Amino acid sequence: MRFALFLLVSALVLVGKSTAHQCDKETECGDDETCCKLGDQMWGCCPMPQAVCCDDRTHCCPSGTTCDPQGARCIGEDSNHTPMRKKKPARKTVERNEFNEVLCPDKSSKCPDGSTCCLLEQGTYGCCPVPNAVCCPDMLHCCPNGFQCHGQFCSQNFAKIPHLRKFASTNIHRKPAIDFLPEEDQDEDGEVVSTENSAEEDVVANLEDVEPISCGIGKTCPAKTTCCKIRNSEGERKAMCCPLSNAVCCEDTCCPGGYHCVAGGKCEKHAKTMRTRFWNAERDMEDEEI
């Protein structure tokens, strides 16, 4: 049973990476759906891609067919017909940041792409490991989109699967970016030159006997640093050394691994990666705060 659920969540994770169709600024439909008007001021989703939206604003038909409201059917070019499909209300657009991470309503936490923010019992937000999920009333579990929460299961018509457990969201935390090592602290051969800055001395000290890192454009950086290829004010490519290993290179600074470069010379921590297994949500929340 647990292995079957693992496969289900894995499949939903892959689906969750798809881009949604924007109906308007406030509503959207899934990647395999079509935005259709439900009323004068309301959008709905037809459960098929590139569908034909019927004039009754309730039904829709597959691409290449014609709506026949009187017969409640979709007529194809070969005169074959299929039943009309009913639309469902479009979902509210998920607020995301520039890295496509899902921003939770409290504006202080976030979840990774392909997941859903759901409120936890302690008043904070957790992440359901599937997109557009149904958050269960027990504030601990959730179900895939289209399912309903029923005790320990998620049900849809006659289908029933075990419910999913949320994992901890990531607090939106920013810290100052790291400056590159001054160019005068390193010669063209990558050898460390003395510096008056004690903090930088701590980073590059005792590296003379360790092989430097080649930047590939005629310059090297000391070991245990990161070579960042940037462009100077004239648009020419140059290499700078970030005093951190496995760092993320920004335009004129760098960030630790696991962080994004954001405006204002700041680094913001990535949203915790989605996990396809069960765990205790409260314990993960504690781990996140450490």
C-alpha positions as CSV (number, residue, x, y, z in Angstrom):
1,M,0.0,0.0,0.0
2,R,2.8,2.4,0.9
3,F,4.7,1.6,-2.3
4,A,1.5,2.2,-4.4
5,L,1.0,5.6,-2.6
6,F,4.7,6.4,-3.3
7,L,4.1,5.9,-7.0
8,L,0.9,8.0,-6.9
9,V,2.6,10.9,-5.2
10,S,5.6,10.6,-7.5
11,A,3.3,10.9,-10.5
12,L,1.5,13.9,-9.0
13,V,4.8,15.6,-8.4
14,L,5.7,15.3,-12.0
15,V,2.3,16.7,-13.0
16,G,2.7,19.5,-10.5
17,K,5.6,20.9,-12.5
18,S,3.4,21.8,-15.4
19,T,2.4,25.4,-16.0
20,A,-1.2,26.3,-15.3
21,H,-3.4,28.2,-17.8
22,Q,-4.2,31.7,-16.6
23,C,-7.9,32.6,-17.2
24,D,-7.6,36.1,-15.7
25,K,-5.5,37.7,-13.0
26,E,-7.3,35.8,-10.2
27,T,-8.2,32.4,-11.6
28,E,-6.5,29.6,-13.5
29,C,-7.0,26.1,-14.8
30,G,-4.7,23.1,-15.0
31,D,-2.2,22.4,-17.8
32,D,-4.5,19.7,-19.2
33,E,-7.7,21.8,-18.9
34,T,-9.2,24.7,-20.9
35,C,-10.5,28.0,-19.5
36,C,-14.1,28.5,-20.4
37,K,-16.6,31.1,-19.2
38,L,-19.1,29.8,-16.6
39,G,-21.0,33.1,-16.4
40,D,-20.7,36.8,-17.1
41,Q,-18.1,37.3,-14.3
42,M,-16.9,33.7,-13.6
43,W,-14.4,31.4,-15.2
44,G,-14.6,27.6,-15.3
45,C,-12.3,24.8,-16.4
46,C,-13.2,22.2,-19.0
47,P,-11.5,18.9,-18.2
48,M,-9.6,18.5,-21.5
49,P,-7.0,20.6,-23.4
50,Q,-7.9,22.9,-26.3
51,A,-11.6,22.3,-25.7
52,V,-14.5,24.0,-27.4
53,C,-16.5,26.1,-24.9
54,C,-20.2,25.7,-25.5
55,D,-22.5,28.8,-25.6
56,D,-24.6,27.5,-22.6
57,R,-21.5,28.4,-20.5
58,T,-22.0,25.1,-18.6
59,H,-20.6,22.4,-20.9
60,C,-17.7,21.9,-23.3
61,C,-16.6,19.6,-26.1
62,P,-13.4,18.1,-27.4
63,S,-11.3,20.0,-29.9
64,G,-12.6,19.6,-33.5
65,T,-16.2,18.9,-32.5
66,T,-19.3,21.1,-32.3
67,C,-21.6,21.7,-29.3
68,D,-25.1,20.4,-29.6
69,P,-26.9,21.7,-26.5
70,Q,-30.3,20.4,-27.4
71,G,-28.9,16.8,-27.7
72,A,-26.4,17.4,-24.9
73,R,-23.7,16.0,-27.2
74,C,-20.5,16.9,-29.1
75,I,-20.7,16.2,-32.8
76,G,-17.5,15.4,-34.7
77,E,-16.7,15.9,-38.4
78,D,-17.5,12.2,-39.1
79,S,-20.9,12.7,-37.5
80,N,-19.9,10.6,-34.5
81,H,-21.0,12.1,-31.2
82,T,-19.9,12.0,-27.6
83,P,-21.5,13.4,-24.4
84,M,-20.9,17.0,-23.5
85,R,-18.6,17.5,-20.6
86,K,-19.4,19.8,-17.6
87,K,-17.1,22.5,-16.5
88,K,-16.0,23.1,-12.9
89,P,-15.2,26.5,-11.3
90,A,-11.7,27.7,-12.0
91,R,-9.4,27.7,-9.0
92,K,-7.9,30.8,-7.4
93,T,-4.5,31.7,-8.9
94,V,-1.6,30.5,-6.7
95,E,0.7,33.4,-5.7
96,R,4.3,32.6,-6.6
97,N,7.6,34.4,-6.3
98,E,10.1,34.9,-9.2
99,F,11.5,31.4,-8.6
100,N,8.1,29.7,-9.0
101,E,7.9,28.8,-5.4
102,V,4.4,28.9,-3.8
103,L,3.9,31.8,-1.3
104,C,1.6,30.9,1.6
105,P,-1.1,33.3,2.7
106,D,0.8,34.4,5.8
107,K,3.4,36.0,3.5
108,S,6.2,34.6,5.8
109,S,6.4,31.0,4.5
110,K,6.6,29.2,1.2
111,C,6.4,25.8,-0.4
112,P,8.2,24.3,-3.4
113,D,6.7,24.3,-6.9
114,G,4.3,21.5,-7.3
115,S,2.9,21.6,-3.8
116,T,0.1,23.4,-1.9
117,C,0.1,25.6,1.3
118,C,-2.2,24.1,3.9
119,L,-2.8,25.5,7.4
120,L,-1.5,23.4,10.3
121,E,-3.2,23.1,13.7
122,Q,-0.6,25.4,15.4
123,G,-1.5,28.2,13.0
124,T,1.5,28.0,10.7
125,Y,1.5,26.6,7.2
126,G,2.7,23.2,5.9
127,C,3.1,21.9,2.4
128,C,0.9,19.2,0.8
129,P,3.1,17.3,-1.7
130,V,0.7,17.7,-4.6
131,P,-0.4,20.8,-6.5
132,N,-3.9,22.4,-6.0
133,A,-4.5,20.0,-3.1
134,V,-7.6,19.7,-0.9
135,C,-6.5,20.6,2.7
136,C,-8.3,18.3,5.1
137,P,-10.2,19.6,8.2
138,D,-7.9,17.8,10.6
139,M,-5.2,20.3,9.6
140,L,-2.6,17.5,9.2
141,H,-3.6,15.7,6.0
142,C,-4.5,16.6,2.5
143,C,-5.8,15.0,-0.7
144,P,-5.1,15.4,-4.4
145,N,-7.2,17.8,-6.4
146,G,-10.6,16.4,-7.2
147,F,-10.6,14.1,-4.1
148,Q,-12.5,14.6,-0.8
149,C,-11.1,14.0,2.7
150,H,-12.8,11.0,4.3
151,G,-11.2,9.9,7.5
152,Q,-7.9,8.3,6.7
153,F,-8.6,8.2,3.0
154,C,-9.1,10.5,0.0
155,S,-12.1,9.5,-2.1
156,Q,-13.3,10.3,-5.6
157,N,-16.4,8.6,-6.8
158,F,-15.6,4.9,-6.2
159,A,-11.8,5.4,-5.9
160,K,-10.2,5.6,-2.5
161,I,-6.5,6.2,-1.7
162,P,-4.7,6.9,1.6
163,H,-4.5,10.5,2.6
164,L,-1.3,12.5,2.3
165,R,0.6,14.2,5.1
166,K,1.9,17.7,4.9
167,F,5.6,18.6,5.4
168,A,7.0,21.8,6.9
169,S,7.0,25.0,4.9
170,T,10.1,27.1,4.6
171,N,10.3,30.4,6.5
172,I,11.0,33.3,4.1
173,H,14.4,34.3,5.4
174,R,16.8,36.7,3.8
175,K,20.4,37.6,4.7
176,P,23.1,39.8,3.2
177,A,24.9,38.4,0.1
178,I,28.6,37.7,0.3
179,D,31.1,40.0,-1.4
180,F,33.6,38.6,-3.9
181,L,37.3,38.4,-2.8
182,P,39.0,41.6,-3.8
183,E,41.0,41.1,-7.0
184,E,44.2,42.4,-5.4
185,D,44.0,39.5,-3.0
186,Q,44.8,37.1,-5.8
187,D,47.4,37.1,-8.6
188,E,46.9,35.7,-12.1
189,D,48.1,32.3,-11.1
190,G,45.5,31.9,-8.4
191,E,48.0,32.2,-5.5
192,V,46.7,33.9,-2.4
193,V,48.1,37.3,-1.7
194,S,48.1,38.8,1.8
195,T,45.0,40.8,2.8
196,E,44.4,43.3,5.7
197,N,40.8,42.0,6.1
198,S,40.8,39.4,8.9
199,A,37.5,37.8,7.8
200,E,38.9,37.2,4.4
201,E,42.1,35.9,5.9
202,D,40.1,33.3,7.7
203,V,38.5,32.2,4.4
204,V,41.7,32.0,2.3
205,A,44.3,31.1,5.0
206,N,46.3,28.0,4.6
207,L,45.2,27.4,1.0
208,E,48.6,27.9,-0.6
209,D,49.3,24.1,-0.6
210,V,45.9,23.2,-2.1
211,E,45.3,23.2,-5.8
212,P,43.4,26.3,-7.0
213,I,40.2,26.2,-9.0
214,S,40.4,27.0,-12.8
215,C,37.8,29.5,-14.0
216,G,38.3,28.6,-17.6
217,I,38.9,32.2,-18.8
218,G,42.5,32.7,-17.9
219,K,42.0,33.0,-14.1
220,T,41.9,30.7,-11.1
221,C,40.4,31.0,-7.6
222,P,41.7,29.6,-4.3
223,A,40.6,26.1,-3.2
224,K,37.3,25.9,-1.3
225,T,35.9,29.0,-3.1
226,T,33.6,29.3,-6.1
227,C,34.6,30.8,-9.4
228,C,31.9,33.2,-10.6
229,K,31.8,34.4,-14.2
230,I,30.3,37.8,-14.5
231,R,30.4,40.8,-16.8
232,N,32.0,44.1,-15.9
233,S,30.5,47.6,-16.6
234,E,31.9,47.4,-20.2
235,G,30.1,44.1,-20.8
236,E,33.3,42.1,-20.8
237,R,33.4,38.7,-19.2
238,K,35.5,38.3,-16.1
239,A,35.9,35.9,-13.2
240,M,35.6,36.7,-9.6
241,C,36.1,34.4,-6.5
242,C,33.4,33.9,-4.0
243,P,34.8,32.9,-0.6
244,L,32.4,30.0,-0.2
245,S,32.4,26.5,-1.8
246,N,29.5,25.5,-4.0
247,A,28.1,29.0,-3.9
248,V,25.4,30.6,-6.0
249,C,26.8,33.4,-8.2
250,C,24.9,36.7,-8.3
251,E,25.6,39.8,-10.5
252,D,28.2,41.3,-8.2
253,T,28.0,39.2,-5.0
254,C,27.3,35.5,-4.2
255,C,25.1,33.4,-1.9
256,P,25.6,30.1,0.0
257,G,24.4,27.0,-1.7
258,G,20.6,26.5,-1.2
259,Y,19.8,30.2,-1.5
260,H,18.5,32.4,-4.3
261,C,20.0,35.8,-5.2
262,V,17.3,38.4,-4.6
263,A,17.1,42.2,-5.1
264,G,18.9,44.5,-2.7
265,G,22.0,42.4,-2.3
266,K,20.2,39.7,-0.3
267,C,20.1,35.9,-0.3
268,E,16.8,34.0,0.3
269,K,16.7,30.4,1.3
270,H,15.2,27.9,-1.2
271,A,11.8,26.4,-0.3
272,K,12.3,22.9,1.2
273,T,12.4,20.3,-1.5
274,M,9.3,18.2,-1.9
275,R,9.6,14.7,-0.4
276,T,7.7,11.7,-1.5
277,R,7.3,10.0,1.8
278,F,5.5,10.4,5.1
279,W,6.9,12.2,8.2
280,N,5.8,14.1,11.3
281,A,4.9,17.6,10.3
282,E,5.5,19.1,13.7
283,R,9.0,17.6,14.0
284,D,9.9,19.0,10.6
285,M,8.6,22.4,11.7
286,E,11.0,22.2,14.6
287,D,13.9,21.2,12.3
288,E,13.2,24.1,10.1
289,E,13.6,26.6,13.0
290,I,17.0,25.2,14.0
